[in-house]
């Protein structure tokens, strides 16, 4: 699994293209080649996955049953708008118009890379999300990470 990291301020050009920052491009696994998959994020952002990571996610999602309503709905909502993107020779990817509209991607963007994905946020939505940081982040960390420790002990 990729271990992407970093926060990058970028611009979306008038044609809806985004240049992948050089520092982020260096982190991409060779197995991803220059292909990505993009879909809607859980919040008002888009999520960009290197192709090798998307293949693993798609494999897991395809294991869900079409006969179980919640699983079928999850597949439908998770995969809606999912598109394959190819990086051009100038390290640009073209963001599909419906996804630009979903995440309110205009000109100023923030890319937040972590784990195996890159979130694409409008600068305004990203700043808003950060301003809603919990008053006691320490308490949140304790709650979330202590649950993780208990899962690992099982």
Secondary structure, DSSP 4 states (H G I P E B T S, - for coil): ---EEEEEEEEB-TTSEEEPPHHHHTTS-GGGTTEEEEEE-SSSSEEEEEHHHHHHHHHHHHTS-TTSHHHHHHHHHHHTT-EEEE--TTSEEEPPHHHHHHTT--SEEEEEEEETEEEEEEHHHHHHHHHT--TTHHHHHHHHHHHHHHHHH-
